[in-house]
Amino acid sequence: MKKSIQELAEFLKQVNINAYVLLFAAMLYITCKLVCNPLFFRQIDISLLFFSGPIKLTGSAFFYPAIYILSDLITALSNRRVAIVIAMFGIFCDGFFSFCVSHVSYLVIPSVMSATELLNTNSVDLIGKPMWQLYYQGVMAATFAAVFEILMFSLLFKRIKNFIVATVLSVVMTLVIHNLINDYQMLKHEPDVWKIIIDNWIVNVTILFVYAVIISGVMQTLKIWRPKPVNATK
């Protein structure tokens, strides 16, 4: 056992820490994409000091910006081709997850269930049914947004040489396009659809900046941040 631990320790020393961060970022990327699906249908009202009324958000507003931040981190640690491949894999996982969850509602409910179990089962059905619709109606917009943002970040990161500025600028431009197309498609029957879209965008940008500062600080602290950005032509 001791020998195995020593061998593992020696192996870890030989592997570049960038590879671990890249793997971890890819795992978080997929996780955030899946988490955003059910949270999109949960609306939250938040009262802030400088706003006259409450801000109305979808629950995914706090996690969605992380998707783009993580894809930018992957681009910075590898190159834009790797980031696009991971993004496409994430979109596939998103569709597979949405399809499976939505079709759970077609399964037979057990005959013996408590009131609480039945309530939980019906809740899954209510969220699951529109989840597949959310995916297939927005898959083209999501694919375009993912590729566009990675290409834009790669270009800006090469020129600006600053992760925070490059990722904020590229994601802000992407969210304007994506939120208008995808969010409106799913929320168009809401009486205050534009308020939700605008509030979501404001929170997305705010959370985006916070995430960018945190990731940039962590990377610099770990001393694995590349001194030069990746070649935009890769």
BAPAFI-467875 format. One record per residue (C-alpha): residue number from 1; residue in three letters; x, y, z. Coordinates in steps of 0.05 Angstrom, whole numbers, plus 5000, padded with zeros to 4 digits. Example, Ala and Ser with C-alpha at 12.3 -4.5 7.8 and 13.67 -1.06 7.14 Angstrom:
<atoms>
(1,'ALA',(5246,4910,5156));
(2,'SER',(5273,4979,5143));
</atoms>
This chain:
<atoms>
(1,'MET',(5000,5000,5000));
(2,'LYS',(5056,5048,5019));
(3,'LYS',(5093,5032,4955));
(4,'SER',(5030,5046,4914));
(5,'ILE',(5021,5114,4947));
(6,'GLN',(5094,5131,4934));
(7,'GLU',(5087,5111,4861));
(8,'LEU',(5025,5154,4855));
(9,'ALA',(5060,5213,4886));
(10,'GLU',(5118,5206,4838));
(11,'PHE',(5070,5202,4779));
(12,'LEU',(5034,5265,4802));
(13,'LYS',(5100,5302,4806));
(14,'GLN',(5115,5285,4734));
(15,'VAL',(5049,5311,4707));
(16,'ASN',(5042,5384,4691));
(17,'ILE',(4994,5418,4739));
(18,'ASN',(4962,5453,4679));
(19,'ALA',(4935,5385,4658));
(20,'TYR',(4899,5377,4725));
(21,'VAL',(4870,5447,4722));
(22,'LEU',(4848,5435,4650));
(23,'LEU',(4814,5370,4668));
(24,'PHE',(4780,5401,4729));
(25,'ALA',(4757,5461,4687));
(26,'ALA',(4727,5414,4635));
(27,'MET',(4690,5375,4689));
(28,'LEU',(4663,5440,4719));
(29,'TYR',(4643,5463,4650));
(30,'ILE',(4599,5402,4638));
(31,'THR',(4571,5406,4709));
(32,'CYS',(4551,5479,4702));
(33,'LYS',(4516,5465,4635));
(34,'LEU',(4475,5409,4667));
(35,'VAL',(4459,5449,4730));
(36,'CYS',(4432,5507,4688));
(37,'ASN',(4378,5464,4657));
(38,'PRO',(4332,5452,4717));
(39,'LEU',(4349,5519,4749));
(40,'PHE',(4325,5557,4687));
(41,'PHE',(4253,5541,4706));
(42,'ARG',(4260,5567,4777));
(43,'GLN',(4247,5642,4782));
(44,'ILE',(4276,5683,4839));
(45,'ASP',(4258,5753,4863));
(46,'ILE',(4316,5792,4894));
(47,'SER',(4308,5861,4926));
(48,'LEU',(4369,5906,4921));
(49,'LEU',(4383,5973,4953));
(50,'PHE',(4390,6015,4890));
(51,'PHE',(4331,5984,4852));
(52,'SER',(4260,6009,4860));
(53,'GLY',(4230,5940,4852));
(54,'PRO',(4255,5868,4859));
(55,'ILE',(4300,5838,4806));
(56,'LYS',(4267,5777,4775));
(57,'LEU',(4315,5723,4753));
(58,'THR',(4318,5652,4731));
(59,'GLY',(4356,5607,4779));
(60,'SER',(4409,5593,4726));
(61,'ALA',(4431,5666,4724));
(62,'PHE',(4484,5653,4777));
(63,'PHE',(4515,5592,4743));
(64,'TYR',(4508,5608,4669));
(65,'PRO',(4566,5658,4665));
(66,'ALA',(4612,5605,4694));
(67,'ILE',(4604,5565,4630));
(68,'TYR',(4638,5618,4588));
(69,'ILE',(4690,5634,4641));
(70,'LEU',(4710,5561,4644));
(71,'SER',(4713,5554,4568));
(72,'ASP',(4759,5615,4567));
(73,'LEU',(4803,5584,4621));
(74,'ILE',(4807,5520,4579));
(75,'THR',(4826,5563,4519));
(76,'ALA',(4881,5598,4558));
(77,'LEU',(4909,5533,4585));
(78,'SER',(4907,5496,4518));
(79,'ASN',(4882,5527,4454));
(80,'ARG',(4816,5545,4422));
(81,'ARG',(4809,5479,4385));
(82,'VAL',(4810,5440,4450));
(83,'ALA',(4760,5489,4480));
(84,'ILE',(4712,5482,4422));
(85,'VAL',(4716,5405,4425));
(86,'ILE',(4700,5407,4500));
(87,'ALA',(4644,5456,4487));
(88,'MET',(4614,5410,4434));
(89,'PHE',(4619,5351,4482));
(90,'GLY',(4584,5394,4535));
(91,'ILE',(4527,5409,4487));
(92,'PHE',(4520,5335,4472));
(93,'CYS',(4518,5318,4547));
(94,'ASP',(4468,5374,4556));
(95,'GLY',(4422,5343,4504));
(96,'PHE',(4430,5272,4531));
(97,'PHE',(4414,5295,4602));
(98,'SER',(4354,5337,4580));
(99,'PHE',(4326,5280,4538));
(100,'CYS',(4332,5229,4594));
(101,'VAL',(4302,5274,4647));
(102,'SER',(4244,5295,4603));
(103,'HIS',(4227,5223,4587));
(104,'VAL',(4225,5202,4660));
(105,'SER',(4154,5230,4661));
(106,'TYR',(4133,5174,4614));
(107,'LEU',(4153,5120,4664));
(108,'VAL',(4099,5087,4706));
(109,'ILE',(4092,5116,4776));
(110,'PRO',(4097,5062,4830));
(111,'SER',(4028,5044,4859));
(112,'VAL',(4051,5051,4931));
(113,'MET',(4079,5120,4946));
(114,'SER',(4072,5168,5003));
(115,'ALA',(4043,5238,4992));
(116,'THR',(4113,5268,4996));
(117,'GLU',(4143,5218,4947));
(118,'LEU',(4086,5231,4898));
(119,'LEU',(4095,5306,4904));
(120,'ASN',(4170,5299,4890));
(121,'THR',(4157,5254,4831));
(122,'ASN',(4107,5303,4801));
(123,'SER',(4157,5360,4811));
(124,'VAL',(4209,5322,4770));
(125,'ASP',(4157,5312,4716));
(126,'LEU',(4138,5386,4714));
(127,'ILE',(4211,5407,4705));
(128,'GLY',(4231,5348,4661));
(129,'LYS',(4179,5357,4607));
(130,'PRO',(4200,5427,4583));
(131,'MET',(4275,5412,4593));
(132,'TRP',(4282,5376,4527));
(133,'GLN',(4244,5432,4493));
(134,'LEU',(4292,5482,4524));
(135,'TYR',(4350,5443,4495));
(136,'TYR',(4328,5430,4424));
(137,'GLN',(4299,5500,4414));
(138,'GLY',(4363,5532,4438));
(139,'VAL',(4416,5483,4414));
(140,'MET',(4434,5524,4352));
(141,'ALA',(4439,5589,4393));
(142,'ALA',(4480,5553,4446));
(143,'THR',(4527,5523,4395));
(144,'PHE',(4537,5590,4360));
(145,'ALA',(4547,5626,4426));
(146,'ALA',(4598,5575,4451));
(147,'VAL',(4641,5577,4388));
(148,'PHE',(4634,5653,4378));
(149,'GLU',(4654,5667,4450));
(150,'ILE',(4715,5622,4448));
(151,'LEU',(4739,5653,4382));
(152,'MET',(4727,5723,4408));
(153,'PHE',(4763,5710,4473));
(154,'SER',(4822,5678,4437));
(155,'LEU',(4829,5740,4393));
(156,'LEU',(4822,5789,4450));
(157,'PHE',(4867,5750,4497));
(158,'LYS',(4922,5751,4445));
(159,'ARG',(4916,5826,4435));
(160,'ILE',(4900,5851,4505));
(161,'LYS',(4940,5799,4544));
(162,'ASN',(4893,5806,4603));
(163,'PHE',(4846,5748,4621));
(164,'ILE',(4795,5790,4660));
(165,'VAL',(4785,5842,4606));
(166,'ALA',(4785,5792,4549));
(167,'THR',(4735,5745,4580));
(168,'VAL',(4688,5800,4604));
(169,'LEU',(4686,5834,4536));
(170,'SER',(4676,5769,4497));
(171,'VAL',(4622,5742,4544));
(172,'VAL',(4583,5807,4548));
(173,'MET',(4577,5809,4472));
(174,'THR',(4557,5736,4470));
(175,'LEU',(4505,5742,4524));
(176,'VAL',(4470,5799,4488));
(177,'ILE',(4459,5754,4428));
(178,'HIS',(4445,5689,4466));
(179,'ASN',(4397,5716,4518));
(180,'LEU',(4356,5753,4467));
(181,'ILE',(4347,5690,4426));
(182,'ASN',(4343,5633,4476));
(183,'ASP',(4313,5667,4537));
(184,'TYR',(4259,5701,4497));
(185,'GLN',(4241,5636,4462));
(186,'MET',(4227,5602,4529));
(187,'LEU',(4199,5661,4568));
(188,'LYS',(4158,5696,4515));
(189,'HIS',(4092,5676,4549));
(190,'GLU',(4113,5710,4614));
(191,'PRO',(4079,5777,4626));
(192,'ASP',(4145,5810,4644));
(193,'VAL',(4190,5773,4595));
(194,'TRP',(4235,5833,4579));
(195,'LYS',(4245,5850,4652));
(196,'ILE',(4268,5779,4665));
(197,'ILE',(4315,5780,4605));
(198,'ILE',(4346,5847,4624));
(199,'ASP',(4352,5829,4698));
(200,'ASN',(4384,5763,4679));
(201,'TRP',(4434,5799,4635));
(202,'ILE',(4453,5849,4690));
(203,'VAL',(4464,5793,4740));
(204,'ASN',(4501,5751,4688));
(205,'VAL',(4550,5808,4675));
(206,'THR',(4560,5822,4750));
(207,'ILE',(4572,5749,4767));
(208,'LEU',(4616,5743,4705));
(209,'PHE',(4663,5796,4730));
(210,'VAL',(4667,5765,4799));
(211,'TYR',(4683,5696,4770));
(212,'ALA',(4735,5725,4724));
(213,'VAL',(4771,5760,4781));
(214,'ILE',(4770,5697,4824));
(215,'ILE',(4796,5651,4770));
(216,'SER',(4850,5701,4748));
(217,'GLY',(4872,5708,4821));
(218,'VAL',(4874,5633,4833));
(219,'MET',(4914,5621,4770));
(220,'GLN',(4965,5673,4787));
(221,'THR',(4970,5648,4859));
(222,'LEU',(4983,5577,4834));
(223,'LYS',(5034,5605,4786));
(224,'ILE',(5007,5565,4728));
(225,'TRP',(4981,5623,4688));
(226,'ARG',(5014,5626,4621));
(227,'PRO',(5058,5688,4613));
(228,'LYS',(5036,5692,4540));
(229,'PRO',(4967,5677,4513));
(230,'VAL',(4955,5620,4465));
(231,'ASN',(4964,5632,4391));
(232,'ALA',(4897,5654,4363));
(233,'THR',(4910,5614,4300));
(234,'LYS',(4910,5547,4335));
</atoms>
